[in-house]
Amino acid sequence: MAAAKTKQNPIPSVWARTRREADQPALSRDAIVREAIVMLDAEGIEALSMRKLGARLNAGATSLYRHVATKDELMELAVDEVAAEIHVPDADSPDWRAAVGEAAHSFRATALRHPWLSSVLGQAGLAYLGPNLMSFSERLAALFTAAGFPEPSRAIDAVLSYVIGMSTTEAAWLTTVARSGESEADFIARLLPAAQEAAAAHDHLSGAYTDAAAASADPVALRDDKFAGALEIVLDGLSLRLSR
């Protein structure tokens, strides 16, 4: 007698199952995702629930589940939707460093518009299978391949690790500032005395906080310069790798 076939569990990703056709024209998967992103941007991940989202769409949670099986799937969809905002120059760009820098800055800008994005990229299941993230990865691979990198995936990992790490920290900082109800400059001015006192016993840190005090009048420019400066170090390393 032939052995019975073992039933396999479904792959836990929205990209691994057939999309349902909308049974309510006003309640499509796209509409659900758009409204979820509005909630995420305004209130953060903790505030998002299928029940609250259904109420905003004038639909019950059960209706939402016909289009999105779980909150995890919803996050996969939201991540992929905002990934469409990231610009990657064409692979035939004459200056690969400038092109990669443009993509990195675009990623950062997207992550700051959507402060929840960077922190969930590693947790959003198989989000990388989404069409927009696939397109983003393909364009980066084409760019690094055209530049002559024999292993473009390693160069991509280096750049994205830096950009995601910095964007996560920066988005968390801006969320803290927003919760204070103050401007960034005012928040820094109030925080600096405590930070300088904590760093006073550390020779290599105390000077950095003195410099931060001088630059606190324009914190946006300070953050921009910090991101761009460290990105140049990453690109310098990749340039050395390419020249070998």
C-alpha positions, 0 to 999 in steps of 0.5 A, a space after each residue: 500500500 502506498 504511503 499516505 502523503 504528508 500534508 505540508 503547512 502553508 508557507 507563512 507569507 502573503 507572496 506564497 499564496 494565491 491572491 483573493 479577488 475582491 468581493 467588495 469593490 471599496 475594500 480591496 487589498 490595496 486600500 487596506 494596505 494604504 490605510 495601514 501605512 497611514 496608521 503606521 506612519 501616524 501611530 507606529 507598529 504598536 497601534 496597528 491592529 486588524 480591529 482598528 484598521 477595520 474600523 477606519 475602513 468601515 469594515 469588520 476584521 473578518 472582512 479584512 482577513 478575506 484579503 490579508 490572512 494575518 497582521 504579519 502578512 499586512 506588514 509584508 505588504 506595507 513594507 513592499 508598498 513603501 519600497 516603491 518609493 526608493 529610487 535606484 539609478 540605472 545600471 549605466 550610470 557613469 559614476 557608480 559611487 554617485 549612483 549608489 550614494 543616490 540610492 542610499 540617500 533615497 532609502 534613508 529618506 523613505 525610512 524617515 518618512 515611514 519611521 517603522 520601516 527599518 525596524 521591521 525589515 528583518 522581521 516582516 517574514 518573506 517581505 523580500 519576495 514582494 515585487 517592489 523589493 524584488 525590483 529594488 534588489 534587482 536594480 542594485 544588483 545591476 548597478 554593482 554588476 555594471 560597476 565590475 563587482 565580481 560578487 555584487 551581493 556582498 557589496 549590496 549587503 555592506 551598503 544596506 547594512 549601513 543604511 538600515 542600521 543608521 536609518 533605524 537609529 535615526 528614526 527611533 531618535 526622531 520618534 523620541 523627539 516627536 513624542 516630546 512635543 518639542 522641536 528637535 533643536 529644543 529637545 537637544 538643547 534640553 538634553 545636552 547638559 545631561 549628555 555632556 555630564 555623562 560623557 565628561 569622564 570619557 576623553 574620546 566622547 566628551 569632545 564629540 558632545 561639545 561639537 554637537 552643542 555647537 551644531 545643535 542649532 541645525 540638527 537636520 544638517 548635522 544628521 545629514 552630514 553624519 549619514 553622508 560622511 559615514 556612507 563615504 567611508 563605506 564607499 571608500 572600502 568598496 572602491 578599494 575592493 573593486 580596485 584589487 
